[in-house]
């Protein structure tokens, strides 16, 4: 068998040298490409004491040794649904920082106790966490302070309709040169309806007439119609400013004039005085609250007594506090003594540091007059 040709000798040192060069190149590349660090926070534990339904805020600051990108924050644990971040999904430049505000609102129906959770701050290079501990205490039995606001006496009403203030039926008015006979009737109303009066009229239904002379109608001493009228409907408009609490209507016939032998006759099936009114009279009161009263707010107490005759049943009374409905039902006919700490739908009251407004109104016909009305602000401390 012929001898095999000899293989070239491998230089092992060359392999080692090449491997070393490659490692150096990789290391150099890595050193020239900075890696993104992880977010850093100074305070890693937050502790709060809150009441059910109360809102508080806390802050934390995020730092980075390098630029931080796509920072995302979530809340984990028992209060995950209680919090809102004022910003999220943002970047921080190299060697910079950013402060985040967290708003916490404890549920209204939460039980007393200690609740825990974690704010998780994730970035490309890693994450940081903040432990959050919230002690819920409803402060039952705590000392409360009361501020009583005197609302006094007021009326809330809504009125829209047509009232017949007075009428007469089946009368005949007549006149000759020697004698005559007319008709009179009266009608009354109240100051409130007069204040919202939209129109008034005297309405006649004339059954028959011989048309020999004029028909004359006098209202509160002023002549409002003088002319020949035929059978049928006759509506005489009035100036609402001439309508009083007590009114009189006089209807008569004028003599036939030159036809001295004749008699003017108007047979009236009906005659009435009507008033049309349309108006809403809500009542509003403005009061002030301090930031301390708002922070430590417990509830409002509302009290009044009903004065005079009230139409029964009373239509639903709507009470708004800063445009939030806190009461909307048929009110009592003697007195009211109720309290509220949220709106009718269970939402937190939006109280202002400064002026606040409570408004009473009706959405349908009603008249409600109260006296000795008070609104009491009750707060802890």
C-alpha positions, 0 to 999 in steps of 0.5 A: 500500500502506498504511503498517505501524503502527510497532513499540514500541521495545525498551529494551535496558537493561531486558534487561540489568537483568533479566539482572543481577538474575537472576544476583544471585538465583542467586548469592545462592541458591548462597552460602546453600546450602553444597556438601559438601566432599571427605574429607581424610586426613593420611597418604597413604602406608602402608608395612608389612613382613609375613610370609606369614599374618601380621596387622597393623593401621594407622589413618588419620583422615578430616577434613572442612571441611564435613559429610561423608555416606555415606563409603564405603571400598574397597581396590583393587589386589593386596591388595584381599582382604587387608583389613577396615575396622572401620567403613564407610558413615558420616557425619562432622559439620562440622569433625569427624574420624573414625579408621578401623582397617584390619586386613591379613592376608597370605595364607599362600601369598603369595610374597616381594615388594612388593605395592601397593594403594589405600584409596579413600575416597568421599564425596558431595563427592569422594574421597581415596586412600591408597597402601598398600605391603606388603613380604612377606618370609618371614624365611627364614634369620632368627635364631629363638628356641626355648622348650621346654615339658616335658610329661613322661609321660602317657597318652591313652585311650578305652575302652568295652566288656565284658571277660571276666576269667576263665571255666571251662566244663563243670564239675559242682559237688555236695555231700552230707553226707559229701563235696563238689566245687566249681569255682574260676577266676580273672580279672585286669584293669588299674588303668585299666579298674578306674578306669573300671569301670561294672559287673561280674558273675559269669554262669552257664549252668546246664545241669541241677540237681536243686535239692536244695540251694543254689548258693553263689558266693564272689567274692574271699572274699565270698559273693555268692550263696546260693540254689536256682537252676534251669537256665538263665542266672544273672547275679550283679551285683557291686560294682565296688569289690570287683573287683581286679587279680587276682580269684578265683571259687569255686562250690560246692553246699550239702548237702541238709540233712535229706535226708542220703541225697541229693546236691545237683548243679549242672551248669554249662555255663559260668561267667565273670567280666565287667567293663563299662567306659566312659571317656575320658581326654584329657590337657591342658596349659596354657602361656603365650605373650607378645605378642612371641612371638605377633607373631614366631611361626614354628611349634610342634614336638611330640616324644615317645617311646612307652612300653610296649606299644601296641595296633596300629594305634593309633586316630587321635589328635586334638591341639587347640590352643585348640580348633583341630585341629592333628593328627588321624591314627594316631600312630606306635608308637615316637616322634613328631616333627612341627611345625605353624604353622596348623590342619589346615584351613590357618587361622591359629592363634588364639594368646592373649597369656597362657594357651594349651591343648594337648589330646590325645584319642581318639574311639574305643577306644585306649590310648597312653602317652608319655614325654619329651614336649615342645612347643617354641615357635619364634619369630623374634628 
